[in-house]
Amino acid sequence: MAAGKFSCSISMASFGGMLALCLLLAGPVLAAEELLEDAALLAALRDGGHNLYFRHVGTDWSQHDQVQQAGDWRSCDATRMRQLSQQGRDDARTIGSALRRLEVPVGEVLASPYCRTVETARLMELGEVTPTIQVMNLRAADYVGGRASVIASAQALLASPPPAGNRVIVAHGNVAREATPAYPAEGEALVFAPDGEGGFKLRGRITVSDWSRLLSVAGQ
């Protein structure tokens, strides 16, 4: 066996014990029961102190990004960059409306500088939107210091408490996939709580369709 590697090839007779050992050596696993849902999640959001990481809402996948130089990502020209679909725009408005109706406090709104992420954040109407390269699309990371730099800056942002209420961050699926334990669908929110020790914990996941259920939980 090569040094530093562990083989999980096991016989059926020892399956149970060895499976547990494999999971232990693979590192910490986030148990499903650790995620808050419905009333508990809503209460946590209303208390503030969380970072809500949204992947931009639905896009038109017949369009393609053509980043040839720094700044191209800001283009809202569908012949140059992938843009939001009309359904995506409607979803962004729905999400923002739900957050306001649920009285979830938002103290800061950040977005990757891509047109589709900034537009998502603005359509939510949760406050002034500040573009930031801290959560830059990894496909353009070489223009802003490289993939490792973006991943580290995204993790540092998620580990930092919001200045007030909750912080809304609108960015990309590939950043979440590399910087966090979850990969969101378009329009999905990942709810993170800074742990006070330089890290963060995933507290919940909210898809676009989940907002109507949270409104029902709140009696709306």
C-alpha atoms as an extended CHARMM CRD file, in Angstrom:
* protein
*
       220  EXT
         1         1  MET       CA              0.0000000000        0.0000000000        0.0000000000  PROA      1               0.0000000000
         2         2  ALA       CA              1.4090000000        3.4260000000       -0.9080000000  PROA      2               0.0000000000
         3         3  ALA       CA              2.3440000000        5.6440000000        2.0160000000  PROA      3               0.0000000000
         4         4  GLY       CA             -0.3880000000        8.0550000000        3.0840000000  PROA      4               0.0000000000
         5         5  LYS       CA             -3.1540000000        6.1410000000        1.3270000000  PROA      5               0.0000000000
         6         6  PHE       CA             -5.8590000000        3.9330000000        2.7580000000  PROA      6               0.0000000000
         7         7  SER       CA             -7.6320000000        1.2430000000        0.8090000000  PROA      7               0.0000000000
         8         8  CYS       CA            -11.3690000000        0.7560000000        1.3140000000  PROA      8               0.0000000000
         9         9  SER       CA            -11.3950000000       -2.6060000000       -0.4620000000  PROA      9               0.0000000000
        10        10  ILE       CA            -13.1230000000       -4.8370000000        2.0810000000  PROA      10              0.0000000000
        11        11  SER       CA            -14.7900000000       -8.1980000000        2.3380000000  PROA      11              0.0000000000
        12        12  MET       CA            -18.5200000000       -8.4740000000        2.9310000000  PROA      12              0.0000000000
        13        13  ALA       CA            -17.8460000000      -10.0730000000        6.3220000000  PROA      13              0.0000000000
        14        14  SER       CA            -16.1500000000       -6.9390000000        7.6450000000  PROA      14              0.0000000000
        15        15  PHE       CA            -18.2870000000       -4.4410000000        5.7570000000  PROA      15              0.0000000000
        16        16  GLY       CA            -19.9040000000       -2.7110000000        8.7450000000  PROA      16              0.0000000000
        17        17  GLY       CA            -16.7920000000       -1.9870000000       10.7620000000  PROA      17              0.0000000000
        18        18  MET       CA            -14.6090000000       -1.1320000000        7.8190000000  PROA      18              0.0000000000
        19        19  LEU       CA            -17.2280000000        1.2060000000        6.3530000000  PROA      19              0.0000000000
        20        20  ALA       CA            -17.2330000000        3.1740000000        9.5790000000  PROA      20              0.0000000000
        21        21  LEU       CA            -13.4380000000        3.3500000000        9.4770000000  PROA      21              0.0000000000
        22        22  CYS       CA            -13.5020000000        4.5120000000        5.8410000000  PROA      22              0.0000000000
        23        23  LEU       CA            -15.9160000000        7.3050000000        6.7250000000  PROA      23              0.0000000000
        24        24  LEU       CA            -13.7790000000        8.3340000000        9.6810000000  PROA      24              0.0000000000
        25        25  LEU       CA            -10.6300000000        8.5370000000        7.5830000000  PROA      25              0.0000000000
        26        26  ALA       CA            -12.4420000000       10.4210000000        4.8350000000  PROA      26              0.0000000000
        27        27  GLY       CA            -12.9300000000       13.3650000000        7.1930000000  PROA      27              0.0000000000
        28        28  PRO       CA            -15.9220000000       15.0350000000        8.8190000000  PROA      28              0.0000000000
        29        29  VAL       CA            -19.2880000000       14.4720000000        7.1810000000  PROA      29              0.0000000000
        30        30  LEU       CA            -22.1250000000       16.9840000000        7.5790000000  PROA      30              0.0000000000
        31        31  ALA       CA            -25.0890000000       15.0280000000        8.8780000000  PROA      31              0.0000000000
        32        32  ALA       CA            -28.4550000000       15.8470000000        7.3660000000  PROA      32              0.0000000000
        33        33  GLU       CA            -29.9700000000       16.3310000000       10.8140000000  PROA      33              0.0000000000
        34        34  GLU       CA            -27.5710000000       19.2170000000       11.4600000000  PROA      34              0.0000000000
        35        35  LEU       CA            -29.3380000000       21.3210000000        8.8300000000  PROA      35              0.0000000000
        36        36  LEU       CA            -32.1290000000       23.5710000000       10.0520000000  PROA      36              0.0000000000
        37        37  GLU       CA            -35.4510000000       23.4350000000        8.2620000000  PROA      37              0.0000000000
        38        38  ASP       CA            -38.6530000000       25.4330000000        8.0770000000  PROA      38              0.0000000000
        39        39  ALA       CA            -39.5260000000       27.1210000000       11.4080000000  PROA      39              0.0000000000
        40        40  ALA       CA            -36.0630000000       26.6100000000       12.9390000000  PROA      40              0.0000000000
        41        41  LEU       CA            -34.3220000000       27.9230000000        9.8320000000  PROA      41              0.0000000000
        42        42  LEU       CA            -36.6560000000       30.9070000000        9.6020000000  PROA      42              0.0000000000
        43        43  ALA       CA            -36.0410000000       31.7600000000       13.2580000000  PROA      43              0.0000000000
        44        44  ALA       CA            -32.2790000000       31.6000000000       12.7150000000  PROA      44              0.0000000000
        45        45  LEU       CA            -32.4940000000       33.8920000000        9.6760000000  PROA      45              0.0000000000
        46        46  ARG       CA            -34.6120000000       36.3980000000       11.5820000000  PROA      46              0.0000000000
        47        47  ASP       CA            -32.0140000000       36.4120000000       14.3820000000  PROA      47              0.0000000000
        48        48  GLY       CA            -29.3450000000       37.4470000000       11.8450000000  PROA      48              0.0000000000
        49        49  GLY       CA            -25.6390000000       36.6820000000       11.8390000000  PROA      49              0.0000000000
        50        50  HSD       CA            -25.7150000000       34.4360000000        8.7610000000  PROA      50              0.0000000000
        51        51  ASN       CA            -24.2230000000       34.5500000000        5.2910000000  PROA      51              0.0000000000
        52        52  LEU       CA            -26.7420000000       33.5980000000        2.6030000000  PROA      52              0.0000000000
        53        53  TYR       CA            -24.7810000000       32.4020000000       -0.4110000000  PROA      53              0.0000000000
        54        54  PHE       CA            -27.0110000000       32.4310000000       -3.4970000000  PROA      54              0.0000000000
        55        55  ARG       CA            -26.0190000000       30.9950000000       -6.8160000000  PROA      55              0.0000000000
        56        56  HSD       CA            -27.3810000000       33.3820000000       -9.4520000000  PROA      56              0.0000000000
        57        57  VAL       CA            -30.8790000000       32.5210000000      -10.6280000000  PROA      57              0.0000000000
        58        58  GLY       CA            -31.6770000000       30.6400000000      -13.8390000000  PROA      58              0.0000000000
        59        59  THR       CA            -29.7630000000       31.4810000000      -17.0010000000  PROA      59              0.0000000000
        60        60  ASP       CA            -30.0870000000       30.9040000000      -20.7340000000  PROA      60              0.0000000000
        61        61  TRP       CA            -27.7410000000       27.9770000000      -21.3620000000  PROA      61              0.0000000000
        62        62  SER       CA            -27.8310000000       28.5450000000      -25.1150000000  PROA      62              0.0000000000
        63        63  GLN       CA            -25.5750000000       31.5470000000      -24.4100000000  PROA      63              0.0000000000
        64        64  HSD       CA            -21.8710000000       31.2550000000      -23.6160000000  PROA      64              0.0000000000
        65        65  ASP       CA            -19.2980000000       33.2820000000      -21.7120000000  PROA      65              0.0000000000
        66        66  GLN       CA            -16.5750000000       34.7960000000      -23.8670000000  PROA      66              0.0000000000
        67        67  VAL       CA            -14.0990000000       36.2850000000      -21.4310000000  PROA      67              0.0000000000
        68        68  GLN       CA            -11.0710000000       37.4290000000      -23.4180000000  PROA      68              0.0000000000
        69        69  GLN       CA             -9.8350000000       40.1700000000      -21.1330000000  PROA      69              0.0000000000
        70        70  ALA       CA            -10.4340000000       41.5430000000      -17.6620000000  PROA      70              0.0000000000
        71        71  GLY       CA            -13.8120000000       43.1920000000      -17.3290000000  PROA      71              0.0000000000
        72        72  ASP       CA            -15.5620000000       41.2330000000      -20.0780000000  PROA      72              0.0000000000
        73        73  TRP       CA            -17.6340000000       39.5340000000      -17.3700000000  PROA      73              0.0000000000
        74        74  ARG       CA            -19.4660000000       42.8170000000      -16.7030000000  PROA      74              0.0000000000
        75        75  SER       CA            -21.0720000000       42.7300000000      -20.1600000000  PROA      75              0.0000000000
        76        76  CYS       CA            -24.8430000000       42.2640000000      -20.2160000000  PROA      76              0.0000000000
        77        77  ASP       CA            -24.7080000000       41.5030000000      -23.9530000000  PROA      77              0.0000000000
        78        78  ALA       CA            -26.1360000000       38.0050000000      -24.5030000000  PROA      78              0.0000000000
        79        79  THR       CA            -23.8780000000       37.5220000000      -27.5470000000  PROA      79              0.0000000000
        80        80  ARG       CA            -20.8390000000       37.8470000000      -25.2740000000  PROA      80              0.0000000000
        81        81  MET       CA            -21.8540000000       36.4930000000      -21.8520000000  PROA      81              0.0000000000
        82        82  ARG       CA            -24.4960000000       34.1150000000      -20.4970000000  PROA      82              0.0000000000
        83        83  GLN       CA            -27.3960000000       36.0980000000      -19.0690000000  PROA      83              0.0000000000
        84        84  LEU       CA            -30.4070000000       35.4360000000      -16.8790000000  PROA      84              0.0000000000
        85        85  SER       CA            -33.4760000000       33.8680000000      -18.4360000000  PROA      85              0.0000000000
        86        86  GLN       CA            -36.8490000000       35.5490000000      -17.9940000000  PROA      86              0.0000000000
        87        87  GLN       CA            -37.8260000000       32.7990000000      -15.5400000000  PROA      87              0.0000000000
        88        88  GLY       CA            -34.6220000000       33.4870000000      -13.6440000000  PROA      88              0.0000000000
        89        89  ARG       CA            -35.4700000000       37.1750000000      -13.3740000000  PROA      89              0.0000000000
        90        90  ASP       CA            -38.9420000000       36.3100000000      -12.0900000000  PROA      90              0.0000000000
        91        91  ASP       CA            -37.3710000000       33.9510000000       -9.5390000000  PROA      91              0.0000000000
        92        92  ALA       CA            -35.0060000000       36.6720000000       -8.2780000000  PROA      92              0.0000000000
        93        93  ARG       CA            -37.9630000000       38.9770000000       -7.6650000000  PROA      93              0.0000000000
        94        94  THR       CA            -39.8310000000       36.1490000000       -5.9020000000  PROA      94              0.0000000000
        95        95  ILE       CA            -36.8720000000       35.4170000000       -3.6160000000  PROA      95              0.0000000000
        96        96  GLY       CA            -36.4160000000       39.0710000000       -2.6960000000  PROA      96              0.0000000000
        97        97  SER       CA            -40.1150000000       39.5040000000       -2.0180000000  PROA      97              0.0000000000
        98        98  ALA       CA            -40.1400000000       36.4260000000        0.2270000000  PROA      98              0.0000000000
        99        99  LEU       CA            -37.1600000000       37.6480000000        2.2470000000  PROA      99              0.0000000000
       100       100  ARG       CA            -38.8520000000       40.9990000000        2.8070000000  PROA      100             0.0000000000
       101       101  ARG       CA            -42.2180000000       39.4560000000        3.6990000000  PROA      101             0.0000000000
       102       102  LEU       CA            -40.5130000000       37.0540000000        6.1140000000  PROA      102             0.0000000000
       103       103  GLU       CA            -38.7830000000       40.0250000000        7.7450000000  PROA      103             0.0000000000
       104       104  VAL       CA            -35.3200000000       38.5460000000        7.3320000000  PROA      104             0.0000000000
       105       105  PRO       CA            -32.8840000000       41.3870000000        8.0970000000  PROA      105             0.0000000000
       106       106  VAL       CA            -30.2360000000       42.0460000000        5.4470000000  PROA      106             0.0000000000
       107       107  GLY       CA            -27.3410000000       44.3500000000        6.2930000000  PROA      107             0.0000000000
       108       108  GLU       CA            -25.1370000000       43.8480000000        3.2370000000  PROA      108             0.0000000000
       109       109  VAL       CA            -25.5260000000       42.6100000000       -0.3350000000  PROA      109             0.0000000000
       110       110  LEU       CA            -22.4410000000       41.4750000000       -2.2540000000  PROA      110             0.0000000000
       111       111  ALA       CA            -22.2150000000       40.0070000000       -5.7400000000  PROA      111             0.0000000000
       112       112  SER       CA            -19.6340000000       38.6380000000       -8.1120000000  PROA      112             0.0000000000
       113       113  PRO       CA            -19.0400000000       41.3090000000      -10.7800000000  PROA      113             0.0000000000
       114       114  TYR       CA            -20.5830000000       39.1560000000      -13.5480000000  PROA      114             0.0000000000
       115       115  CYS       CA            -23.6840000000       40.7380000000      -15.0920000000  PROA      115             0.0000000000
       116       116  ARG       CA            -25.8950000000       37.7520000000      -14.1770000000  PROA      116             0.0000000000
       117       117  THR       CA            -24.9100000000       37.8290000000      -10.5000000000  PROA      117             0.0000000000
       118       118  VAL       CA            -25.2230000000       41.5980000000      -10.1240000000  PROA      118             0.0000000000
       119       119  GLU       CA            -28.5780000000       41.5270000000      -11.9140000000  PROA      119             0.0000000000
       120       120  THR       CA            -29.8110000000       38.7270000000       -9.6360000000  PROA      120             0.0000000000
       121       121  ALA       CA            -28.8730000000       40.7310000000       -6.5500000000  PROA      121             0.0000000000
       122       122  ARG       CA            -30.4470000000       43.9370000000       -7.8420000000  PROA      122             0.0000000000
       123       123  LEU       CA            -33.6960000000       42.2200000000       -8.8000000000  PROA      123             0.0000000000
       124       124  MET       CA            -33.9820000000       40.9150000000       -5.2270000000  PROA      124             0.0000000000
       125       125  GLU       CA            -34.2080000000       44.5420000000       -4.0370000000  PROA      125             0.0000000000
       126       126  LEU       CA            -32.6200000000       43.8960000000       -0.6670000000  PROA      126             0.0000000000
       127       127  GLY       CA            -30.3330000000       46.9180000000       -0.5980000000  PROA      127             0.0000000000
       128       128  GLU       CA            -27.4040000000       48.4550000000       -2.4230000000  PROA      128             0.0000000000
       129       129  VAL       CA            -25.3930000000       45.8360000000       -4.3140000000  PROA      129             0.0000000000
       130       130  THR       CA            -21.6140000000       45.8950000000       -4.0220000000  PROA      130             0.0000000000
       131       131  PRO       CA            -19.6820000000       43.9020000000       -6.6740000000  PROA      131             0.0000000000
       132       132  THR       CA            -16.6870000000       42.0000000000       -5.2810000000  PROA      132             0.0000000000
       133       133  ILE       CA            -14.0040000000       39.7210000000       -6.7100000000  PROA      133             0.0000000000
       134       134  GLN       CA            -13.9770000000       37.7920000000       -3.4080000000  PROA      134             0.0000000000
       135       135  VAL       CA            -16.4630000000       35.4040000000       -5.0300000000  PROA      135             0.0000000000
       136       136  MET       CA            -15.3360000000       35.7180000000       -8.6620000000  PROA      136             0.0000000000
       137       137  ASN       CA            -16.3280000000       32.9550000000      -11.0770000000  PROA      137             0.0000000000
       138       138  LEU       CA            -13.4450000000       30.4670000000      -11.0220000000  PROA      138             0.0000000000
       139       139  ARG       CA            -13.3810000000       30.4000000000      -14.8280000000  PROA      139             0.0000000000
       140       140  ALA       CA            -12.0870000000       33.9850000000      -14.6880000000  PROA      140             0.0000000000
       141       141  ALA       CA             -9.9850000000       33.5370000000      -11.5500000000  PROA      141             0.0000000000
       142       142  ASP       CA             -6.6790000000       33.9600000000      -13.3640000000  PROA      142             0.0000000000
       143       143  TYR       CA             -7.5310000000       37.6300000000      -13.8590000000  PROA      143             0.0000000000
       144       144  VAL       CA             -7.8620000000       38.2460000000      -10.1180000000  PROA      144             0.0000000000
       145       145  GLY       CA             -5.0600000000       36.2450000000       -8.5330000000  PROA      145             0.0000000000
       146       146  GLY       CA             -5.9470000000       32.6410000000       -9.3800000000  PROA      146             0.0000000000
       147       147  ARG       CA             -8.2950000000       29.9000000000       -8.1990000000  PROA      147             0.0000000000
       148       148  ALA       CA             -6.6400000000       29.3770000000       -4.8150000000  PROA      148             0.0000000000
       149       149  SER       CA             -6.9030000000       33.0890000000       -4.0610000000  PROA      149             0.0000000000
       150       150  VAL       CA            -10.6140000000       33.2370000000       -4.9100000000  PROA      150             0.0000000000
       151       151  ILE       CA            -11.4030000000       30.0830000000       -2.9280000000  PROA      151             0.0000000000
       152       152  ALA       CA             -9.5370000000       31.4380000000        0.1080000000  PROA      152             0.0000000000
       153       153  SER       CA            -11.2280000000       34.8470000000       -0.1240000000  PROA      153             0.0000000000
       154       154  ALA       CA            -14.6630000000       33.2460000000       -0.4670000000  PROA      154             0.0000000000
       155       155  GLN       CA            -14.0390000000       31.0880000000        2.5950000000  PROA      155             0.0000000000
       156       156  ALA       CA            -12.8080000000       34.1080000000        4.5730000000  PROA      156             0.0000000000
       157       157  LEU       CA            -15.9560000000       36.0070000000        3.6160000000  PROA      157             0.0000000000
       158       158  LEU       CA            -18.2410000000       33.1630000000        4.6980000000  PROA      158             0.0000000000
       159       159  ALA       CA            -16.3490000000       32.9040000000        7.9850000000  PROA      159             0.0000000000
       160       160  SER       CA            -16.8240000000       36.5940000000        8.7670000000  PROA      160             0.0000000000
       161       161  PRO       CA            -19.9570000000       37.8350000000       10.5660000000  PROA      161             0.0000000000
       162       162  PRO       CA            -22.1300000000       40.2700000000        8.6090000000  PROA      162             0.0000000000
       163       163  PRO       CA            -21.9640000000       43.9240000000        9.7190000000  PROA      163             0.0000000000
       164       164  ALA       CA            -25.6580000000       43.7830000000       10.6370000000  PROA      164             0.0000000000
       165       165  GLY       CA            -28.5430000000       41.3760000000       10.1110000000  PROA      165             0.0000000000
       166       166  ASN       CA            -27.5430000000       38.8370000000        7.4670000000  PROA      166             0.0000000000
       167       167  ARG       CA            -25.1820000000       39.1530000000        4.5210000000  PROA      167             0.0000000000
       168       168  VAL       CA            -26.4900000000       38.1880000000        1.0850000000  PROA      168             0.0000000000
       169       169  ILE       CA            -23.8440000000       36.9930000000       -1.3860000000  PROA      169             0.0000000000
       170       170  VAL       CA            -24.7390000000       36.2560000000       -5.0000000000  PROA      170             0.0000000000
       171       171  ALA       CA            -22.1110000000       34.3100000000       -6.8860000000  PROA      171             0.0000000000
       172       172  HSD       CA            -21.4560000000       31.0960000000       -8.8080000000  PROA      172             0.0000000000
       173       173  GLY       CA            -21.8650000000       27.3650000000       -8.4080000000  PROA      173             0.0000000000
       174       174  ASN       CA            -18.2040000000       26.6090000000       -9.0240000000  PROA      174             0.0000000000
       175       175  VAL       CA            -17.0700000000       28.8450000000       -6.1540000000  PROA      175             0.0000000000
       176       176  ALA       CA            -19.4720000000       27.1350000000       -3.7390000000  PROA      176             0.0000000000
       177       177  ARG       CA            -18.3860000000       23.7030000000       -4.9550000000  PROA      177             0.0000000000
       178       178  GLU       CA            -14.7100000000       24.4010000000       -4.1990000000  PROA      178             0.0000000000
       179       179  ALA       CA            -15.0210000000       26.6410000000       -1.1200000000  PROA      179             0.0000000000
       180       180  THR       CA            -17.8970000000       24.9900000000        0.7640000000  PROA      180             0.0000000000
       181       181  PRO       CA            -19.3530000000       21.5260000000        1.4350000000  PROA      181             0.0000000000
       182       182  ALA       CA            -22.3100000000       22.1180000000       -0.9130000000  PROA      182             0.0000000000
       183       183  TYR       CA            -23.0740000000       22.7510000000       -4.5770000000  PROA      183             0.0000000000
       184       184  PRO       CA            -26.1900000000       24.8840000000       -5.1040000000  PROA      184             0.0000000000
       185       185  ALA       CA            -28.6360000000       24.8300000000       -7.9960000000  PROA      185             0.0000000000
       186       186  GLU       CA            -29.3270000000       28.0800000000       -9.8270000000  PROA      186             0.0000000000
       187       187  GLY       CA            -31.2130000000       30.3590000000       -7.4480000000  PROA      187             0.0000000000
       188       188  GLU       CA            -30.5530000000       28.1640000000       -4.4010000000  PROA      188             0.0000000000
       189       189  ALA       CA            -29.3650000000       29.7190000000       -1.1490000000  PROA      189             0.0000000000
       190       190  LEU       CA            -26.8220000000       28.0760000000        1.1390000000  PROA      190             0.0000000000
       191       191  VAL       CA            -27.1090000000       29.4210000000        4.6830000000  PROA      191             0.0000000000
       192       192  PHE       CA            -23.7900000000       29.6050000000        6.5310000000  PROA      192             0.0000000000
       193       193  ALA       CA            -23.0640000000       30.5770000000       10.1280000000  PROA      193             0.0000000000
       194       194  PRO       CA            -19.5570000000       31.8330000000       11.0020000000  PROA      194             0.0000000000
       195       195  ASP       CA            -18.2170000000       29.6830000000       13.8330000000  PROA      195             0.0000000000
       196       196  GLY       CA            -16.1110000000       32.3920000000       15.5020000000  PROA      196             0.0000000000
       197       197  GLU       CA            -12.9440000000       30.3830000000       14.9520000000  PROA      197             0.0000000000
       198       198  GLY       CA            -12.1820000000       31.3070000000       11.3490000000  PROA      198             0.0000000000
       199       199  GLY       CA            -14.5710000000       28.8010000000        9.8030000000  PROA      199             0.0000000000
       200       200  PHE       CA            -18.2460000000       28.4040000000        9.0170000000  PROA      200             0.0000000000
       201       201  LYS       CA            -20.9970000000       25.8340000000        9.2010000000  PROA      201             0.0000000000
       202       202  LEU       CA            -23.7350000000       25.0370000000        6.7060000000  PROA      202             0.0000000000
       203       203  ARG       CA            -27.0270000000       25.5890000000        8.5570000000  PROA      203             0.0000000000
       204       204  GLY       CA            -29.5660000000       25.2210000000        5.7580000000  PROA      204             0.0000000000
       205       205  ARG       CA            -30.4060000000       25.1080000000        2.0610000000  PROA      205             0.0000000000
       206       206  ILE       CA            -33.2630000000       26.9730000000        0.3990000000  PROA      206             0.0000000000
       207       207  THR       CA            -34.2190000000       26.3290000000       -3.2180000000  PROA      207             0.0000000000
       208       208  VAL       CA            -36.3470000000       28.7410000000       -5.2110000000  PROA      208             0.0000000000
       209       209  SER       CA            -39.4620000000       26.6500000000       -4.5930000000  PROA      209             0.0000000000
       210       210  ASP       CA            -38.7740000000       26.4420000000       -0.8340000000  PROA      210             0.0000000000
       211       211  TRP       CA            -39.5840000000       30.1240000000       -0.2700000000  PROA      211             0.0000000000
       212       212  SER       CA            -43.3100000000       29.5440000000       -0.7120000000  PROA      212             0.0000000000
       213       213  ARG       CA            -43.1790000000       26.8660000000        2.0030000000  PROA      213             0.0000000000
       214       214  LEU       CA            -41.3620000000       29.2230000000        4.3730000000  PROA      214             0.0000000000
       215       215  LEU       CA            -44.0610000000       31.8000000000        3.7610000000  PROA      215             0.0000000000
       216       216  SER       CA            -46.6580000000       29.1840000000        4.6820000000  PROA      216             0.0000000000
       217       217  VAL       CA            -44.7120000000       28.3360000000        7.8400000000  PROA      217             0.0000000000
       218       218  ALA       CA            -44.8500000000       32.0250000000        8.7150000000  PROA      218             0.0000000000
       219       219  GLY       CA            -48.6160000000       32.0450000000        8.1670000000  PROA      219             0.0000000000
       220       220  GLN       CA            -48.5240000000       33.9750000000        4.9060000000  PROA      220             0.0000000000
